[in-house]
């Protein structure tokens, strides 16, 4: 059966392909092949510039090398044909580059391709570059879009009063904007960590000791060379790849785990947002804009389901299951290396694709909701008991005995009204000014500094 989205096993490549396809350039086999070729070709240039065995290359020859990674999908299939014979993906890349150099002025340096390296030197750097480019080009902007929407909601509704619920029960009032500020600030903190992180890579030969390098060219400071080479790949990027100076045959992948944990925290925060928004919609505090032609239920015509938030929650859960596995598995390798990490790394794109589907579903959902301030106010004023906290706190200040217990007796397990509170206040032995202050309190004006927190 020919492949097309309708025949795909994965929803990423099927139903959600239009949403996640931007990641193909970064995480596909094609993308990995291109990154591997890029690393090999840049390494040849670096060897030449360092005087490490290769003659000085002309600018035209450097351009030839830098053009090779810009292969088409059809050219990448040639690499896969070579791999079918070698049964080794990185060796296939080496042979492909040598084939491309054979008909150029660079044929004399062909055997320097992959000089003294092991596959993990190429893979480690290639995956670092893939992760870096995908994060900055696709993933970060998608998260930032959600953050910007939350920022707008926080400021627009900074003073829109809303009943808070703790343990599912009515609690001291808040504002919708302040609750959105909570999510915005949480995401902002995680984005800072995402942008400021580095991905460690290795470039030190078979078991990380530069063994072959040192035998072949002992006069080269290979550790400095490797550090400078990796650093040269960072131009124009905020997220950096950095040389890990002490590795086995593989880079130990601790930074993969750190990145996975960072992504998992972001997704977990957004699951929290999705679930809260779902509840606000259920309560009628948020309304969804119906789209012409859309159907909410196959049998109930009135429904406008919060499917974008449900979709986001489900995809974040799938992504986090993978990120959790990455974090727990990748830092573990038997002795100097085993190959169990290789197949797991090939699933990076799957985790980021589920995440991206979630981000875009959530952003879509947020763009379709509006705040029903009247419904929020109605729900809030129906719970005057939330003022009990204010009353007992003021009475503590005024020296009234056991104020907490008095308010508990008045309110707990009972439906109280503003009039009940007024009678309670009239019976207090406090000044007229204090009584006036307490009687002026209403749930909708008892929001503390919520508006200031939201607008900050």
C-alpha positions in Angstrom: 0.0 0.0 0.0 1.5 3.4 -1.0 2.2 5.8 1.9 0.0 8.8 2.3 -1.4 10.5 5.4 -4.6 8.3 5.2 -2.5 5.2 5.4 -0.1 6.3 8.1 0.1 4.3 11.3 1.0 7.3 13.4 -1.4 10.2 13.8 1.6 12.5 13.5 2.1 11.5 9.9 -1.6 11.0 9.3 -4.4 13.1 10.9 -2.0 15.8 12.3 0.5 15.9 9.5 -0.5 19.5 8.4 0.1 20.6 12.0 3.4 18.9 12.7 5.0 18.8 9.2 7.4 21.7 10.0 9.3 19.3 12.2 10.1 17.0 9.2 13.0 19.2 8.1 14.6 18.7 11.5 13.7 15.2 12.8 13.1 13.1 9.7 15.7 10.6 8.4 16.3 13.1 5.7 17.0 15.8 8.2 19.4 13.5 10.1 21.3 12.6 7.0 21.7 16.3 6.1 23.0 17.1 9.5 25.5 14.3 9.4 26.8 15.4 6.1 27.0 18.9 7.4 29.2 17.9 10.4 31.5 15.8 8.2 32.0 18.5 5.7 32.5 21.3 8.3 35.1 18.9 9.9 37.1 18.7 6.7 37.1 22.5 6.5 38.2 22.8 10.2 41.0 20.3 9.7 42.3 22.3 6.8 42.1 25.6 8.7 43.9 24.1 11.7 46.7 22.7 9.5 45.8 19.2 10.7 47.0 17.1 7.8 44.8 18.6 5.1 46.2 21.2 2.7 44.7 24.7 2.7 41.4 24.7 0.9 40.4 27.5 -1.5 37.2 29.5 -0.8 35.7 27.8 -3.8 36.5 24.4 -2.4 35.0 25.3 0.9 31.8 26.3 -1.0 31.8 22.9 -2.6 31.9 21.2 0.8 29.2 23.5 2.2 26.9 22.8 -0.7 27.0 19.0 -0.3 24.6 19.0 2.8 22.0 20.8 0.7 20.9 17.5 -0.8 17.4 16.7 -2.1 15.3 13.9 -0.9 16.2 12.0 -4.0 19.9 12.4 -3.2 19.3 11.3 0.3 17.9 8.1 -1.1 21.4 7.5 -2.5 22.7 7.5 1.0 20.1 5.0 2.0 21.1 2.7 -0.9 24.7 2.8 0.3 23.4 2.0 3.8 21.6 -1.0 2.5 25.0 -2.4 1.5 27.0 -1.3 4.5 24.3 -1.9 7.1 25.8 1.2 8.8 24.2 4.6 8.5 27.1 6.9 9.3 29.5 4.9 7.1 27.0 5.3 4.3 27.3 9.1 4.8 31.1 8.9 4.6 31.0 6.9 1.4 28.4 9.3 -0.1 30.7 12.3 0.6 33.7 10.6 -0.9 31.6 9.9 -4.0 30.6 13.5 -4.3 34.3 14.6 -3.9 35.6 12.2 -6.5 34.8 14.5 -9.4 36.0 17.7 -7.8 39.4 19.3 -6.9 38.8 17.9 -3.5 39.3 14.2 -4.4 42.8 14.3 -3.0 41.4 14.9 0.5 38.6 12.3 0.2 40.2 9.9 2.6 40.2 12.6 5.3 36.5 12.3 5.5 35.6 10.9 9.0 39.3 11.1 10.0 39.9 9.5 13.4 36.2 9.7 14.3 33.6 7.3 15.4 29.9 7.3 14.5 28.9 8.8 17.8 31.1 11.9 17.1 28.9 12.6 14.0 25.6 11.5 15.6 26.1 13.4 18.8 26.7 16.7 17.0 24.1 16.0 14.4 21.4 15.4 17.0 22.5 18.4 19.0 22.1 20.6 15.9 18.7 19.0 15.1 17.4 19.6 18.6 18.7 23.2 18.6 17.3 24.1 15.2 13.9 22.5 15.9 13.6 24.2 19.2 14.4 27.7 17.9 12.6 27.5 14.6 9.4 25.7 15.6 9.0 24.7 19.2 9.8 27.9 21.0 7.7 30.1 18.7 4.7 27.8 19.3 5.1 28.1 23.1 5.7 31.8 22.9 2.4 32.3 21.1 0.6 30.7 24.0 2.6 32.9 26.4 1.6 36.0 24.5 -2.1 35.0 24.6 -1.9 34.5 28.3 -0.1 37.9 28.7 -2.9 39.6 26.8 -5.6 37.9 28.9 -3.8 38.7 32.2 -3.8 42.4 31.3 -7.2 42.6 29.7 -9.0 40.9 32.6 -6.7 41.9 35.4 -9.7 43.3 37.4 -12.4 40.8 36.2 -13.5 39.3 39.5 -13.9 35.5 39.7 -14.7 33.0 42.3 -11.7 30.9 43.3 -12.0 27.3 44.2 -9.7 25.4 46.5 -10.4 21.7 47.0 -13.3 22.3 44.7 -14.9 24.6 47.2 -15.6 28.3 47.1 -12.6 30.3 48.2 -11.4 33.9 48.5 -12.1 35.7 45.2 -9.5 36.2 42.5 -9.6 37.7 39.0 -9.4 35.9 35.7 -6.5 37.9 34.7 -4.5 37.0 37.8 -5.1 33.3 37.2 -3.8 33.7 33.6 -0.8 35.5 35.0 0.0 32.5 37.1 0.2 30.3 34.0 2.0 33.0 32.0 4.7 33.4 34.6 5.2 29.6 34.9 5.7 29.3 31.2 8.0 32.3 31.1 10.3 30.7 33.7 10.5 27.4 31.7 11.1 29.3 28.5 14.1 31.1 30.1 15.5 27.7 31.0 14.9 26.4 27.5 16.6 29.3 25.8 19.6 29.4 28.1 20.4 25.7 28.0 23.2 24.1 26.1 23.3 20.6 24.6 26.6 18.7 25.2 28.1 16.8 22.4 31.3 14.7 22.0 33.9 14.7 19.3 36.8 12.7 20.7 37.0 9.5 18.8 36.2 5.9 19.6 36.1 5.8 23.4 36.5 9.6 24.0 40.3 9.7 24.4 41.5 11.0 21.0 43.4 7.7 20.6 43.7 7.6 16.8 44.0 11.4 16.6 47.0 11.4 18.9 48.8 8.6 17.1 48.3 10.1 13.6 48.9 13.8 14.4 50.5 14.1 17.9 51.4 17.7 17.4 47.8 18.9 17.2 46.1 20.0 20.4 43.0 17.9 19.7 41.0 18.9 22.8 41.3 22.6 21.8 40.6 21.7 18.2 37.4 19.9 19.1 36.2 22.6 21.5 36.8 25.3 18.8 35.2 23.2 16.1 32.0 22.7 18.1 31.9 26.4 19.2 32.1 27.4 15.5 28.7 25.8 15.0 26.9 28.2 17.3 26.8 31.3 15.2 23.3 32.8 15.1 21.9 30.4 17.7 20.8 31.1 21.3 20.6 27.5 22.3 24.2 26.2 22.1 26.0 23.0 21.4 29.0 22.6 23.7 31.8 20.1 23.8 31.7 17.7 26.7 35.4 17.3 27.5 35.0 13.9 29.3 33.0 11.2 27.6 33.0 7.5 26.8 32.3 6.4 23.3 29.1 8.3 23.6 28.2 11.6 25.2 26.4 10.6 28.4 23.1 12.3 27.3 22.5 14.1 30.6 21.6 17.3 28.7 19.1 15.3 26.7 17.5 14.3 30.0 17.6 18.0 31.2 16.0 19.1 28.0 13.4 16.4 28.2 12.5 17.4 31.8 12.3 21.0 30.7 9.9 20.1 27.9 7.9 17.8 30.2 7.5 20.7 32.7 6.2 23.0 30.0 3.7 20.4 28.8 2.6 19.6 32.3 1.9 23.3 33.0 -0.1 23.5 29.8 -2.1 20.4 30.7 -3.0 22.2 33.9 -4.1 25.3 31.8 -6.1 23.1 29.5 -7.9 21.4 32.3 -8.7 24.7 34.1 -9.9 26.3 30.9 -12.1 23.2 30.2 -13.7 23.7 33.6 -14.3 27.4 33.1 -16.0 26.6 29.8 -18.1 23.9 31.6 -19.2 26.5 34.2 -20.1 29.0 31.5 -17.5 31.5 32.7 -15.8 31.2 29.3 -17.7 31.0 26.0 -16.5 29.5 22.8 -17.1 31.1 19.4 -18.9 28.6 17.2 -17.5 28.1 13.8 -19.8 28.0 10.8 -20.2 24.4 9.6 -18.6 22.7 12.6 -20.6 20.1 14.6 -20.1 19.6 18.3 -22.0 16.4 18.6 -23.4 13.8 16.2 -26.7 13.9 18.0 -26.9 17.0 20.2 -27.0 20.1 17.9 -26.5 22.6 20.7 -23.1 21.5 21.8 -19.8 23.4 21.2 -17.3 21.0 22.7 -13.9 22.2 24.1 -12.2 19.8 21.8 -9.0 21.9 21.3 -8.2 21.8 25.0 -9.0 18.0 25.2 -6.8 17.4 22.1 -4.0 19.5 23.7 -4.2 17.6 26.9 -4.1 14.2 25.2 -1.1 15.1 23.0 0.8 16.6 25.9 0.3 13.4 27.8 1.7 11.3 24.9 4.7 13.7 24.5 5.4 13.5 28.2 5.4 9.7 28.3 8.2 9.9 25.7 10.1 12.7 27.4 10.0 10.7 30.7 11.4 7.7 28.9 14.2 9.8 27.3 15.1 11.3 30.7 15.2 7.9 32.5 16.8 5.9 29.7 19.3 8.0 27.8 21.8 8.8 30.6 22.3 5.0 31.1 24.7 3.1 28.9 26.5 -0.2 29.6 30.2 0.4 30.1 31.7 2.6 27.4 28.6 2.3 25.1 25.7 0.2 24.0 23.4 0.8 21.1 20.1 1.0 23.0 20.2 4.8 22.9 20.3 5.0 19.1 16.7 3.8 18.5 15.4 6.0 21.3 17.0 9.1 19.8 15.2 8.4 16.6 12.0 9.1 18.5 12.9 12.7 19.5 10.8 14.0 16.6 7.8 12.0 17.8 7.9 13.6 21.3 8.3 17.1 19.9 5.6 16.5 17.3 3.0 15.5 19.9 4.1 18.6 21.9 3.7 20.8 18.8 0.2 19.4 18.1 -0.7 20.2 21.7 0.7 23.8 21.5 -1.2 24.5 18.3 -4.4 22.9 19.6 -4.2 24.9 22.8 -3.5 28.1 20.9 -6.4 27.5 18.6 -8.7 26.9 21.6 -7.5 30.0 23.4 -8.2 32.1 20.3 -11.8 30.9 20.3 -12.8 31.8 23.9 -14.1 34.9 25.4 -14.7 35.8 29.1 -18.3 35.9 30.3 -17.8 38.4 33.0 -21.4 38.4 33.9 -21.5 34.7 34.5 -18.3 35.0 36.6 -19.8 37.8 38.7 -23.1 35.9 39.2 -21.2 32.8 40.4 -19.1 34.9 42.7 -21.9 36.9 44.3 -23.8 33.6 44.9 -21.0 32.7 47.4 -20.9 35.5 50.0 -19.4 33.1 52.5 -16.0 33.8 50.9 -16.1 37.1 52.9 -15.7 35.1 56.2 -11.9 35.2 55.8 -11.9 39.0 55.6 -14.2 39.4 58.6 -12.3 37.1 60.9 -9.0 38.7 59.9 -10.2 42.2 60.6 -11.7 41.1 63.9 -8.4 39.5 64.9 -6.8 43.0 64.4 -9.6 44.6 66.5 -9.0 42.2 69.4 -12.3 40.4 69.2 -12.1 37.0 70.9 -12.1 33.8 68.8 -13.3 35.5 65.6 -12.4 32.5 63.5 -14.7 30.3 65.6 -17.5 32.8 65.4 -17.3 33.0 61.7 -17.0 29.2 61.4 -20.2 28.9 63.5 -22.0 31.3 61.2 -20.9 30.0 57.8 -19.6 26.4 57.8 -22.1 24.0 56.2 -24.7 26.7 55.8 -26.0 28.9 53.1 -25.4 32.5 54.2 -26.4 35.8 52.7 -25.1 39.4 52.8 -27.9 40.1 55.2 -26.7 37.4 57.6 -23.3 39.0 57.6 -24.9 42.4 58.3 -26.7 41.1 61.3 -23.5 39.4 62.5 -21.6 42.7 62.2 -24.3 44.7 64.0 -23.9 42.4 67.0 -20.2 42.9 67.2 -18.5 45.0 69.9 -16.4 47.0 67.5 -16.4 50.6 66.4 -18.9 52.1 63.9 -16.0 52.7 61.5 -15.0 49.0 61.5 -18.7 48.0 61.1 -19.0 50.3 58.1 -15.8 48.9 56.6 -17.0 45.3 56.9 -20.5 46.1 55.6 -18.9 47.6 52.5 -17.2 44.4 51.6 -18.7 42.3 48.7 -17.2 39.2 47.1 -16.6 41.2 43.9 -14.5 43.9 45.6 -12.7 41.4 47.9 -9.9 40.5 45.4 -6.9 41.8 47.2 -4.0 42.7 45.0 -5.1 40.3 42.2 -5.4 43.1 39.6 -1.9 44.4 40.4 -0.4 40.9 40.2 -2.2 40.3 36.9 -1.1 43.6 35.3 2.5 43.4 36.5 
